[in-house]
Amino acid sequence: MSDPTDVQALMVTEVGITPIEAKRVIEAFKAFIRSSMKKGQDVTISSFGRFSVKAYAGRTGRNPRTGAAIKIKAKRVPILTLYRKTKDRLLIGQIAEYPWLSPEYEDTEA
């Protein structure tokens, strides 16, 4: 799994900026996404995906152990929706190992 230091190192080698500049760019990007999502705005990254917020209304639920009614608070949840091309690129390395991930896969046992 990559962490911000991996991204920072990639920016230093590929873009040619200093590590401090790379860290500032990463922090500014994260701050932009956070502030936009707090406002309820989507953030779209071309040919990658979209960051958005999904709002869930408050509701009444049940405690599975006791069966008692409980109030579940309303909440907002961050969502990252990857575009189809991004998903396909991520799967390319896995298709050789897991052929059923391929869009062309046909289940012959069914």
Phi and psi in degrees as a GROMACS rama.xvg file:
@    title "Ramachandran Plot"
@    xaxis  label "Phi"
@    yaxis  label "Psi"
@TYPE xy
-84.5611  148.404  SER-2
-124.402  175.778  ASP-3
-56.0813  -29.8707  PRO-4
-69.1466  -31.4514  THR-5
-66.7022  -43.3288  ASP-6
-64.4027  -41.3733  VAL-7
-60.8955  -45.5469  GLN-8
-63.532  -39.3724  ALA-9
-62.6269  -41.7974  LEU-10
-65.2014  -37.049  MET-11
-64.0708  -45.3174  VAL-12
-78.1443  -40.8632  THR-13
-82.7326  -38.5019  GLU-14
-95.5745  -27.9258  VAL-15
85.3313  29.3811  GLY-16
-103.702  166.978  ILE-17
-75.7361  159.856  THR-18
-58.6675  -35.8509  PRO-19
-67.2609  -42.1783  ILE-20
-63.7826  -41.6385  GLU-21
-61.3492  -42.9184  ALA-22
-62.8544  -40.7866  LYS-23
-63.9346  -40.4898  ARG-24
-63.4003  -45.2187  VAL-25
-62.0776  -45.9283  ILE-26
-64.6392  -39.5512  GLU-27
-65.2301  -39.9269  ALA-28
-63.7421  -46.1564  PHE-29
-62.5671  -41.8406  LYS-30
-63.6841  -39.6075  ALA-31
-62.3021  -46.2418  PHE-32
-63.1557  -45.9606  ILE-33
-59.3921  -48.0873  ARG-34
-66.9513  -38.3008  SER-35
-64.6517  -42.6023  SER-36
-69.8996  -33.6405  MET-37
-62.6152  -32.5236  LYS-38
-81.1815  -5.50905  LYS-39
84.5521  13.3084  GLY-40
-92.818  143.329  GLN-41
-80.2431  149.908  ASP-42
-120.58  116.625  VAL-43
-106.133  129.919  THR-44
-111.054  113.438  ILE-45
-51.5482  134.718  SER-46
59.7225  20.47  SER-47
-128.357  -66.1479  PHE-48
174.17  -170.418  GLY-49
-133.923  129.839  ARG-50
-90.9597  131.119  PHE-51
-146.101  174.712  SER-52
-121.688  131.244  VAL-53
-109.3  128.475  LYS-54
-98.7843  132.398  ALA-55
-112.9  130.644  TYR-56
-74.603  154.607  ALA-57
-66.1276  151.623  GLY-58
-155.879  172.011  ARG-59
-99.0921  130.973  THR-60
-122.948  -174.171  GLY-61
-125.17  137.278  ARG-62
-73.0257  118.809  ASN-63
-64.8514  -26.2718  PRO-64
-78.4832  -45.6104  ARG-65
-103.444  -19.635  THR-66
80.686  1.42416  GLY-67
-72.5289  145.788  ALA-68
-72.2243  137.33  ALA-69
-132.972  152.805  ILE-70
-90.4735  129.941  LYS-71
-107.142  122.377  ILE-72
-68.9013  153.367  LYS-73
-66.6757  149.208  ALA-74
-150.816  161.894  LYS-75
-120.926  133.647  ARG-76
-123.57  131.718  VAL-77
-73.6298  141.173  PRO-78
-130.105  136.569  ILE-79
-114.506  116.56  LEU-80
-105.746  113.953  THR-81
-81.4756  142.104  LEU-82
-72.4443  156.176  TYR-83
-55.7996  -42.8654  ARG-84
-62.7137  -37.4213  LYS-85
-66.0755  -44.9613  THR-86
-59.3909  -44.4781  LYS-87
-61.2598  -42.0508  ASP-88
-63.6366  -37.0383  ARG-89
-69.3506  -30.5288  LEU-90
-82.208  -18.0354  LEU-91
-52.482  -45.3774  ILE-92
-72.0171  -21.4239  GLY-93
-91.0873  -18.6982  GLN-94
-65.1487  -35.643  ILE-95
-62.5882  -40.0216  ALA-96
-81.9669  -35.1314  GLU-97
-126.025  83.5059  TYR-98
-60.9332  -24.7909  PRO-99
-68.7106  -8.74416  TRP-100
-79.8606  -15.0599  LEU-101
-72.5141  138.548  SER-102
-62.3424  -24.0848  PRO-103
-86.2097  -4.23689  GLU-104
-64.7688  131.51  TYR-105
-119.418  127.832  GLU-106
-78.8737  108.268  ASP-107
-84.4833  -14.1154  THR-108
-85.794  -11.1361  GLU-109
